[in-house]
Amino acid sequence: MKFVLAQDEDQSMKRKRFTEEQISGILKEHEAGVPAADLCRKHGVSDASSYKWKARFGGMDVSEAKRLRSLGTRS
């Protein structure tokens, strides 16, 4: 008996769920005093994701975050 795994036509990288603009907006809400637990519940993200975003994008504008991402994708 043979088992064949179904393969997607497009096996590229996983799509990001939030854009830089959305991440920046969420972090600005946190800076304004909204508790992290409330933000995570409201936007449907884990605590780990929000803290990872804060470590990576904290204190940046949207344009700086986009530039950081574009620098990371170059070869």
N, C-alpha and C positions, 0 to 999 in steps of 0.2 A: 504494500500500500504506500502510495506516494503522498506527501504533504507539501503543498506549495504555499508559500507565504505571499499574501497579497502585497504588492508594492505600489506606492503612489507614483504617479507620473512625475510629480514635482517633489523631490526629496531635498529641498533646500533648507536653509536654517529656519528655526522656529520664528514665527512672526511675533514681533513685539506687540504687546497688548496696549501699552500706553506710549504716546508720543512724548517728545521732550517738553512740549507746551503743557501737556497734561501733568507730567511729573513735576514740572516747575510750579504749576498752580497748586498742586497738592502740598508741596513743600512750603509754599507761601502761606497756605492755610495753617500749617503747623507752626510756622514762625509767628503767625498772628495770635497764637495762643490756644488753638484747638488741640485737645489731647490726641496723641498718636492712636490710641485704641479707637476713638470715635472716627478718625479719618480712615483708618483701615476698614472699619465696618461700613462706612458710607461708600467708599470707592471699591470695596471688594478685593482688597489686597492683604497679604499677610504682614505681620509685624516685621518679619525678616526682610521683606521687600522694601518696606518703607525705610527701615534703617540703612539698608544697602543704598537706596536712592539718596538718602541724606548724606551718607559718606561720600558718594560719588558726585552728586549734583548740588549739594548744599551750598548756598551763597552765590550760585551762578544765575545769570540771566538765561533766557531761552536761547539767545544767539550764541552765548558761550557754550551751552550744553550741546547745541547742534554742531558747533565747531569741534568740540571734543569727540563727538561721535564720528564726524567725518574724518578726523585724524586717525581714529582707531580702525577705520575700514580700509585705509590705504595699505598697499603692499610694501 
